[in-house]
Each structure stands twice: as C-alpha cells, then as structure tokens.
Amino acid sequence: MSLLARFRRKKEDPEIARRAMLLRAGRLGEATVLGTDMDGDGNAMLSFSYSIGGVDYQAFQRLDAEQLLRPRDYLPGARVALRYDPRRPANSFVV
C-alpha cells in the first residue's frame, strides 16, 4: 500500500449518501406499492407510485435488510411512507 493511499478518503456509497440526505432533508409523502419482484442478482425490488404536485411518478427500489423483515408492509396496494427531494421529486425512496 502506498503512502498516499493511506491518507485518501474512502469513497462513500452513493446510494447510502442519497438515502441519508433524503432522511435528513427530504419531505414526507405517501406511495402505493405496485409489487415486488426479484432482480437478476437475487435482490428484492419494490415498485411503487406516488404523486407530488399533481405529477405522477413511478419508481423502483431495492429493499434493504430491515425492510425484508416486514414483507407484509409491501404487499401490492399497500400505502407506505416515502421520502422525496422537494427540488427533484423523482429522487425518492420508501422508508
């Protein structure tokens, strides 16, 4: 390991940084679960829709370990809490 490599800052995972920003400064909303499916890597993917300011959005999200412990919360048609960026409402995730 080189000397400079020891002092370089470790790169933060962009998805973790995005979620942290939305938890800190995002607005709360409500989304409707459309369904869950498995992706090619075996991760559970959640599809959901929501409306902000009269505009409808549809998004997908990989469920984290904590969310996987609550599968009944993500049945199709369920209403779930959502965090979104008020400047860019398409930037969102289900809490």
N, CA, C and O atoms as CSV, one atom per row, in Angstrom:
chain,resi,resn,atom,element,x,y,z
A,1,MET,N,N,0.854,-1.168,0.000
A,1,MET,CA,C,0.000,0.000,0.000
A,1,MET,C,C,0.897,1.228,0.000
A,1,MET,O,O,1.837,1.326,0.789
A,2,SER,N,N,0.597,2.161,-0.893
A,2,SER,CA,C,1.415,3.364,-0.983
A,2,SER,C,C,1.087,4.315,0.163
A,2,SER,O,O,0.053,4.195,0.821
A,3,LEU,N,N,1.974,5.238,0.376
A,3,LEU,CA,C,1.799,6.216,1.447
A,3,LEU,C,C,0.565,7.082,1.192
A,3,LEU,O,O,-0.198,7.354,2.119
A,4,LEU,N,N,0.360,7.515,-0.046
A,4,LEU,CA,C,-0.798,8.354,-0.352
A,4,LEU,C,C,-2.116,7.600,-0.192
A,4,LEU,O,O,-3.128,8.190,0.184
A,5,ALA,N,N,-2.104,6.323,-0.473
A,5,ALA,CA,C,-3.330,5.537,-0.352
A,5,ALA,C,C,-3.829,5.490,1.088
A,5,ALA,O,O,-5.030,5.370,1.329
A,6,ARG,N,N,-2.933,5.583,2.020
A,6,ARG,CA,C,-3.337,5.564,3.433
A,6,ARG,C,C,-4.109,6.814,3.838
A,6,ARG,O,O,-4.927,6.771,4.757
A,7,PHE,N,N,-3.849,7.936,3.150
A,7,PHE,CA,C,-4.475,9.204,3.524
A,7,PHE,C,C,-5.670,9.566,2.653
A,7,PHE,O,O,-6.358,10.548,2.932
A,8,ARG,N,N,-5.925,8.799,1.615
A,8,ARG,CA,C,-7.088,9.063,0.771
A,8,ARG,C,C,-8.359,8.754,1.535
A,8,ARG,O,O,-8.438,7.805,2.316
A,9,ARG,N,N,-9.336,9.583,1.282
A,9,ARG,CA,C,-10.628,9.374,1.892
A,9,ARG,C,C,-11.332,8.210,1.208
A,9,ARG,O,O,-11.300,8.088,-0.016
A,10,LYS,N,N,-11.953,7.376,1.988
A,10,LYS,CA,C,-12.693,6.262,1.407
A,10,LYS,C,C,-13.951,6.818,0.743
A,10,LYS,O,O,-14.629,7.685,1.295
A,11,LYS,N,N,-14.250,6.310,-0.443
A,11,LYS,CA,C,-15.418,6.781,-1.172
A,11,LYS,C,C,-16.675,6.210,-0.536
A,11,LYS,O,O,-16.772,5.017,-0.249
A,12,GLU,N,N,-17.629,7.102,-0.328
A,12,GLU,CA,C,-18.896,6.701,0.267
A,12,GLU,C,C,-19.806,6.146,-0.821
A,12,GLU,O,O,-19.811,6.637,-1.949
A,13,ASP,N,N,-20.563,5.132,-0.477
A,13,ASP,CA,C,-21.523,4.546,-1.403
A,13,ASP,C,C,-22.553,5.623,-1.756
A,13,ASP,O,O,-23.171,6.189,-0.854
A,14,PRO,N,N,-22.755,5.921,-3.049
A,14,PRO,CA,C,-23.687,6.986,-3.421
A,14,PRO,C,C,-25.128,6.719,-3.000
A,14,PRO,O,O,-25.865,7.659,-2.704
A,15,GLU,N,N,-25.540,5.455,-2.968
A,15,GLU,CA,C,-26.904,5.142,-2.551
A,15,GLU,C,C,-27.097,5.421,-1.062
A,15,GLU,O,O,-28.148,5.915,-0.653
A,16,ILE,N,N,-26.100,5.109,-0.263
A,16,ILE,CA,C,-26.177,5.394,1.172
A,16,ILE,C,C,-26.208,6.903,1.409
A,16,ILE,O,O,-26.958,7.383,2.258
A,17,ALA,N,N,-25.395,7.651,0.661
A,17,ALA,CA,C,-25.374,9.110,0.792
A,17,ALA,C,C,-26.713,9.719,0.365
A,17,ALA,O,O,-27.198,10.651,1.006
A,18,ARG,N,N,-27.307,9.203,-0.703
A,18,ARG,CA,C,-28.593,9.715,-1.192
A,18,ARG,C,C,-29.691,9.479,-0.152
A,18,ARG,O,O,-30.483,10.376,0.139
A,19,ARG,N,N,-29.733,8.271,0.402
A,19,ARG,CA,C,-30.746,7.972,1.419
A,19,ARG,C,C,-30.549,8.815,2.678
A,19,ARG,O,O,-31.524,9.278,3.270
A,20,ALA,N,N,-29.311,9.015,3.087
A,20,ALA,CA,C,-29.036,9.837,4.275
A,20,ALA,C,C,-29.500,11.268,4.053
A,20,ALA,O,O,-30.075,11.880,4.953
A,21,MET,N,N,-29.254,11.811,2.853
A,21,MET,CA,C,-29.685,13.172,2.540
A,21,MET,C,C,-31.208,13.268,2.562
A,21,MET,O,O,-31.757,14.234,3.091
A,22,LEU,N,N,-31.892,12.282,1.997
A,22,LEU,CA,C,-33.351,12.316,1.984
A,22,LEU,C,C,-33.935,12.144,3.386
A,22,LEU,O,O,-34.950,12.761,3.710
A,23,LEU,N,N,-33.314,11.325,4.209
A,23,LEU,CA,C,-33.782,11.188,5.590
A,23,LEU,C,C,-33.593,12.476,6.375
A,23,LEU,O,O,-34.407,12.816,7.234
A,24,ARG,N,N,-32.522,13.185,6.079
A,24,ARG,CA,C,-32.210,14.416,6.783
A,24,ARG,C,C,-33.041,15.597,6.285
A,24,ARG,O,O,-33.562,16.364,7.095
A,25,ALA,N,N,-33.175,15.757,4.957
A,25,ALA,CA,C,-33.773,16.962,4.401
A,25,ALA,C,C,-34.969,16.698,3.500
A,25,ALA,O,O,-35.568,17.645,2.988
A,26,GLY,N,N,-35.330,15.446,3.294
A,26,GLY,CA,C,-36.430,15.143,2.388
A,26,GLY,C,C,-37.786,15.359,3.025
A,26,GLY,O,O,-37.932,15.353,4.247
A,27,ARG,N,N,-38.766,15.548,2.173
A,27,ARG,CA,C,-40.135,15.695,2.655
A,27,ARG,C,C,-40.801,14.337,2.719
A,27,ARG,O,O,-40.425,13.402,2.011
A,28,LEU,N,N,-41.794,14.249,3.580
A,28,LEU,CA,C,-42.526,13.005,3.739
A,28,LEU,C,C,-43.719,12.978,2.803
A,28,LEU,O,O,-44.386,13.993,2.601
A,29,GLY,N,N,-43.979,11.824,2.239
A,29,GLY,CA,C,-45.130,11.633,1.371
A,29,GLY,C,C,-45.670,10.231,1.551
A,29,GLY,O,O,-45.296,9.512,2.478
A,30,GLU,N,N,-46.557,9.858,0.646
A,30,GLU,CA,C,-47.147,8.535,0.709
A,30,GLU,C,C,-47.123,7.921,-0.683
A,30,GLU,O,O,-47.409,8.594,-1.673
A,31,ALA,N,N,-46.783,6.652,-0.752
A,31,ALA,CA,C,-46.713,5.929,-2.020
A,31,ALA,C,C,-47.600,4.698,-1.961
A,31,ALA,O,O,-47.955,4.222,-0.882
A,32,THR,N,N,-47.949,4.195,-3.120
A,32,THR,CA,C,-48.716,2.965,-3.244
A,32,THR,C,C,-47.821,1.895,-3.834
A,32,THR,O,O,-47.204,2.098,-4.880
A,33,VAL,N,N,-47.751,0.755,-3.164
A,33,VAL,CA,C,-46.919,-0.354,-3.641
A,33,VAL,C,C,-47.597,-0.981,-4.853
A,33,VAL,O,O,-48.784,-1.306,-4.820
A,34,LEU,N,N,-46.824,-1.145,-5.923
A,34,LEU,CA,C,-47.325,-1.809,-7.123
A,34,LEU,C,C,-47.000,-3.291,-7.105
A,34,LEU,O,O,-47.754,-4.101,-7.643
A,35,GLY,N,N,-45.873,-3.651,-6.485
A,35,GLY,CA,C,-45.499,-5.053,-6.392
A,35,GLY,C,C,-44.044,-5.219,-6.018
A,35,GLY,O,O,-43.297,-4.243,-5.949
A,36,THR,N,N,-43.642,-6.445,-5.777
A,36,THR,CA,C,-42.245,-6.769,-5.504
A,36,THR,C,C,-41.827,-7.883,-6.452
A,36,THR,O,O,-42.637,-8.717,-6.858
A,37,ASP,N,N,-40.543,-7.876,-6.794
A,37,ASP,CA,C,-40.004,-8.875,-7.713
A,37,ASP,C,C,-38.535,-9.063,-7.373
A,37,ASP,O,O,-37.952,-8.255,-6.650
A,38,MET,N,N,-37.943,-10.115,-7.888
A,38,MET,CA,C,-36.513,-10.364,-7.696
A,38,MET,C,C,-35.762,-9.929,-8.954
A,38,MET,O,O,-36.201,-10.211,-10.069
A,39,ASP,N,N,-34.622,-9.236,-8.773
A,39,ASP,CA,C,-33.808,-8.871,-9.928
A,39,ASP,C,C,-32.838,-10.004,-10.256
A,39,ASP,O,O,-32.870,-11.053,-9.613
A,40,GLY,N,N,-31.986,-9.800,-11.244
A,40,GLY,CA,C,-31.058,-10.836,-11.685
A,40,GLY,C,C,-30.041,-11.235,-10.639
A,40,GLY,O,O,-29.496,-12.337,-10.697
A,41,ASP,N,N,-29.772,-10.352,-9.672
A,41,ASP,CA,C,-28.803,-10.636,-8.612
A,41,ASP,C,C,-29.438,-11.258,-7.379
A,41,ASP,O,O,-28.747,-11.533,-6.398
A,42,GLY,N,N,-30.743,-11.480,-7.418
A,42,GLY,CA,C,-31.432,-12.081,-6.272
A,42,GLY,C,C,-31.883,-11.074,-5.231
A,42,GLY,O,O,-32.247,-11.465,-4.123
A,43,ASN,N,N,-31.868,-9.783,-5.556
A,43,ASN,CA,C,-32.329,-8.747,-4.632
A,43,ASN,C,C,-33.824,-8.522,-4.820
A,43,ASN,O,O,-34.329,-8.567,-5.941
A,44,ALA,N,N,-34.524,-8.282,-3.724
A,44,ALA,CA,C,-35.950,-7.970,-3.789
A,44,ALA,C,C,-36.109,-6.520,-4.231
A,44,ALA,O,O,-35.572,-5.606,-3.605
A,45,MET,N,N,-36.853,-6.320,-5.318
A,45,MET,CA,C,-37.093,-4.985,-5.860
A,45,MET,C,C,-38.554,-4.604,-5.630
A,45,MET,O,O,-39.466,-5.385,-5.903
A,46,LEU,N,N,-38.752,-3.407,-5.128
A,46,LEU,CA,C,-40.079,-2.879,-4.853
A,46,LEU,C,C,-40.423,-1.863,-5.929
A,46,LEU,O,O,-39.619,-0.976,-6.216
A,47,SER,N,N,-41.592,-1.973,-6.523
A,47,SER,CA,C,-42.069,-0.940,-7.447
A,47,SER,C,C,-43.202,-0.200,-6.742
A,47,SER,O,O,-44.052,-0.811,-6.094
A,48,PHE,N,N,-43.197,1.124,-6.880
A,48,PHE,CA,C,-44.197,1.937,-6.201
A,48,PHE,C,C,-44.506,3.168,-7.037
A,48,PHE,O,O,-43.727,3.554,-7.908
A,49,SER,N,N,-45.639,3.775,-6.766
A,49,SER,CA,C,-46.028,5.011,-7.452
A,49,SER,C,C,-46.468,6.031,-6.404
A,49,SER,O,O,-46.898,5.684,-5.304
A,50,TYR,N,N,-46.343,7.295,-6.787
A,50,TYR,CA,C,-46.733,8.384,-5.902
A,50,TYR,C,C,-47.003,9.623,-6.738
A,50,TYR,O,O,-46.626,9.690,-7.908
A,51,SER,N,N,-47.650,10.592,-6.138
A,51,SER,CA,C,-47.996,11.828,-6.831
A,51,SER,C,C,-47.534,13.006,-5.987
A,51,SER,O,O,-47.843,13.085,-4.798
A,52,ILE,N,N,-46.791,13.922,-6.605
A,52,ILE,CA,C,-46.313,15.140,-5.936
A,52,ILE,C,C,-46.689,16.327,-6.814
A,52,ILE,O,O,-46.299,16.389,-7.980
A,53,GLY,N,N,-47.434,17.253,-6.265
A,53,GLY,CA,C,-47.808,18.452,-7.011
A,53,GLY,C,C,-48.585,18.154,-8.284
A,53,GLY,O,O,-48.444,18.871,-9.275
A,54,GLY,N,N,-49.401,17.112,-8.272
A,54,GLY,CA,C,-50.201,16.758,-9.427
A,54,GLY,C,C,-49.461,15.969,-10.496
A,54,GLY,O,O,-50.039,15.639,-11.531
A,55,VAL,N,N,-48.199,15.663,-10.260
A,55,VAL,CA,C,-47.406,14.872,-11.209
A,55,VAL,C,C,-47.254,13.460,-10.644
A,55,VAL,O,O,-46.882,13.280,-9.485
A,56,ASP,N,N,-47.544,12.468,-11.475
A,56,ASP,CA,C,-47.430,11.069,-11.052
A,56,ASP,C,C,-46.038,10.541,-11.352
A,56,ASP,O,O,-45.475,10.807,-12.414
A,57,TYR,N,N,-45.489,9.789,-10.405
A,57,TYR,CA,C,-44.161,9.183,-10.536
A,57,TYR,C,C,-44.278,7.693,-10.274
A,57,TYR,O,O,-45.135,7.248,-9.512
A,58,GLN,N,N,-43.412,6.935,-10.910
A,58,GLN,CA,C,-43.295,5.510,-10.642
A,58,GLN,C,C,-41.816,5.213,-10.478
A,58,GLN,O,O,-40.994,5.691,-11.260
A,59,ALA,N,N,-41.471,4.426,-9.463
A,59,ALA,CA,C,-40.058,4.164,-9.175
A,59,ALA,C,C,-39.864,2.732,-8.697
A,59,ALA,O,O,-40.816,2.021,-8.376
A,60,PHE,N,N,-38.605,2.341,-8.661
A,60,PHE,CA,C,-38.196,1.022,-8.195
A,60,PHE,C,C,-37.132,1.203,-7.134
A,60,PHE,O,O,-36.364,2.164,-7.169
A,61,GLN,N,N,-37.089,0.282,-6.197
A,61,GLN,CA,C,-36.118,0.377,-5.105
A,61,GLN,C,C,-35.765,-1.025,-4.628
A,61,GLN,O,O,-36.623,-1.902,-4.526
A,62,ARG,N,N,-34.483,-1.212,-4.338
A,62,ARG,CA,C,-34.054,-2.474,-3.731
A,62,ARG,C,C,-34.375,-2.410,-2.247
A,62,ARG,O,O,-34.037,-1.436,-1.575
A,63,LEU,N,N,-35.024,-3.442,-1.740
A,63,LEU,CA,C,-35.362,-3.478,-0.320
A,63,LEU,C,C,-34.119,-3.811,0.495
A,63,LEU,O,O,-33.357,-4.710,0.139
A,64,ASP,N,N,-33.916,-3.077,1.596
A,64,ASP,CA,C,-32.767,-3.353,2.453
A,64,ASP,C,C,-33.129,-4.444,3.465
A,64,ASP,O,O,-34.265,-4.916,3.495
A,65,ALA,N,N,-32.172,-4.834,4.281
A,65,ALA,CA,C,-32.357,-5.947,5.218
A,65,ALA,C,C,-33.491,-5.680,6.205
A,65,ALA,O,O,-34.260,-6.586,6.525
A,66,GLU,N,N,-33.599,-4.456,6.684
A,66,GLU,CA,C,-34.660,-4.113,7.639
A,66,GLU,C,C,-36.033,-4.215,6.990
A,66,GLU,O,O,-36.981,-4.694,7.611
A,67,GLN,N,N,-36.143,-3.769,5.752
A,67,GLN,CA,C,-37.421,-3.834,5.053
A,67,GLN,C,C,-37.815,-5.273,4.725
A,67,GLN,O,O,-39.000,-5.606,4.700
A,68,LEU,N,N,-36.831,-6.114,4.477
A,68,LEU,CA,C,-37.121,-7.515,4.177
A,68,LEU,C,C,-37.720,-8.250,5.369
A,68,LEU,O,O,-38.358,-9.289,5.197
A,69,LEU,N,N,-37.522,-7.722,6.580
A,69,LEU,CA,C,-38.102,-8.323,7.779
A,69,LEU,C,C,-39.597,-8.039,7.893
A,69,LEU,O,O,-40.289,-8.664,8.697
A,70,ARG,N,N,-40.105,-7.082,7.078
A,70,ARG,CA,C,-41.525,-6.696,7.125
A,70,ARG,C,C,-42.189,-6.909,5.760
A,70,ARG,O,O,-42.647,-5.939,5.157
A,71,PRO,N,N,-42.257,-8.136,5.260
A,71,PRO,CA,C,-42.799,-8.351,3.904
A,71,PRO,C,C,-44.267,-7.965,3.752
A,71,PRO,O,O,-44.696,-7.616,2.652
A,72,ARG,N,N,-45.037,-8.018,4.821
A,72,ARG,CA,C,-46.463,-7.681,4.729
A,72,ARG,C,C,-46.690,-6.188,4.519
A,72,ARG,O,O,-47.749,-5.782,4.043
A,73,ASP,N,N,-45.707,-5.378,4.869
A,73,ASP,CA,C,-45.834,-3.937,4.640
A,73,ASP,C,C,-45.764,-3.586,3.160
A,73,ASP,O,O,-46.162,-2.487,2.773
A,74,TYR,N,N,-45.271,-4.485,2.333
A,74,TYR,CA,C,-45.017,-4.187,0.926
A,74,TYR,C,C,-45.833,-5.049,-0.019
A,74,TYR,O,O,-45.377,-5.384,-1.112
A,75,LEU,N,N,-47.034,-5.408,0.399
A,75,LEU,CA,C,-47.947,-6.135,-0.476
A,75,LEU,C,C,-48.542,-5.166,-1.498
A,75,LEU,O,O,-48.706,-3.986,-1.188
A,76,PRO,N,N,-48.869,-5.627,-2.699
A,76,PRO,CA,C,-49.454,-4.740,-3.712
A,76,PRO,C,C,-50.694,-4.025,-3.192
A,76,PRO,O,O,-51.574,-4.638,-2.588
A,77,GLY,N,N,-50.750,-2.724,-3.434
A,77,GLY,CA,C,-51.864,-1.895,-2.986
A,77,GLY,C,C,-51.645,-1.237,-1.642
A,77,GLY,O,O,-52.405,-0.345,-1.265
A,78,ALA,N,N,-50.618,-1.658,-0.902
A,78,ALA,CA,C,-50.359,-1.085,0.425
A,78,ALA,C,C,-49.884,0.360,0.294
A,78,ALA,O,O,-49.203,0.712,-0.670
A,79,ARG,N,N,-50.245,1.186,1.258
A,79,ARG,CA,C,-49.778,2.581,1.321
A,79,ARG,C,C,-48.572,2.607,2.261
A,79,ARG,O,O,-48.639,2.091,3.377
A,80,VAL,N,N,-47.479,3.205,1.809
A,80,VAL,CA,C,-46.237,3.234,2.584
A,80,VAL,C,C,-45.685,4.651,2.636
A,80,VAL,O,O,-45.980,5.477,1.772
A,81,ALA,N,N,-44.872,4.924,3.668
A,81,ALA,CA,C,-44.230,6.232,3.815
A,81,ALA,C,C,-43.122,6.375,2.780
A,81,ALA,O,O,-42.461,5.406,2.410
A,82,LEU,N,N,-42.939,7.605,2.327
A,82,LEU,CA,C,-41.991,7.924,1.270
A,82,LEU,C,C,-41.228,9.179,1.653
A,82,LEU,O,O,-41.805,10.104,2.225
A,83,ARG,N,N,-39.961,9.222,1.348
A,83,ARG,CA,C,-39.152,10.441,1.480
A,83,ARG,C,C,-38.749,10.873,0.089
A,83,ARG,O,O,-38.325,10.043,-0.715
A,84,TYR,N,N,-38.876,12.179,-0.219
A,84,TYR,CA,C,-38.508,12.681,-1.536
A,84,TYR,C,C,-37.844,14.045,-1.433
A,84,TYR,O,O,-38.024,14.772,-0.456
A,85,ASP,N,N,-37.075,14.376,-2.461
A,85,ASP,CA,C,-36.390,15.661,-2.552
A,85,ASP,C,C,-37.381,16.674,-3.118
A,85,ASP,O,O,-37.873,16.471,-4.228
A,86,PRO,N,N,-37.700,17.767,-2.399
A,86,PRO,CA,C,-38.688,18.724,-2.905
A,86,PRO,C,C,-38.237,19.429,-4.184
A,86,PRO,O,O,-39.075,19.883,-4.963
A,87,ARG,N,N,-36.939,19.525,-4.410
A,87,ARG,CA,C,-36.434,20.150,-5.644
A,87,ARG,C,C,-36.474,19.192,-6.826
A,87,ARG,O,O,-36.626,19.616,-7.972
A,88,ARG,N,N,-36.337,17.903,-6.546
A,88,ARG,CA,C,-36.361,16.862,-7.579
A,88,ARG,C,C,-37.220,15.712,-7.060
A,88,ARG,O,O,-36.685,14.733,-6.540
A,89,PRO,N,N,-38.537,15.815,-7.191
A,89,PRO,CA,C,-39.422,14.804,-6.606
A,89,PRO,C,C,-39.196,13.382,-7.121
A,89,PRO,O,O,-39.611,12.425,-6.467
A,90,ALA,N,N,-38.555,13.224,-8.263
A,90,ALA,CA,C,-38.274,11.878,-8.757
A,90,ALA,C,C,-37.224,11.185,-7.904
A,90,ALA,O,O,-37.104,9.961,-7.953
A,91,ASN,N,N,-36.455,11.947,-7.117
A,91,ASN,CA,C,-35.453,11.389,-6.200
A,91,ASN,C,C,-36.178,11.033,-4.905
A,91,ASN,O,O,-36.450,11.905,-4.080
A,92,SER,N,N,-36.488,9.754,-4.730
A,92,SER,CA,C,-37.279,9.328,-3.583
A,92,SER,C,C,-36.921,7.911,-3.177
A,92,SER,O,O,-36.236,7.189,-3.902
A,93,PHE,N,N,-37.398,7.532,-2.003
A,93,PHE,CA,C,-37.305,6.136,-1.575
A,93,PHE,C,C,-38.341,5.869,-0.495
A,93,PHE,O,O,-38.737,6.763,0.253
A,94,VAL,N,N,-38.768,4.615,-0.436
A,94,VAL,CA,C,-39.742,4.170,0.550
A,94,VAL,C,C,-39.011,3.892,1.848
A,94,VAL,O,O,-37.974,3.228,1.861
A,95,VAL,N,N,-39.556,4.402,2.935
A,95,VAL,CA,C,-38.928,4.243,4.240
A,95,VAL,C,C,-39.334,2.932,4.861
A,95,VAL,O,O,-38.903,2.614,5.970
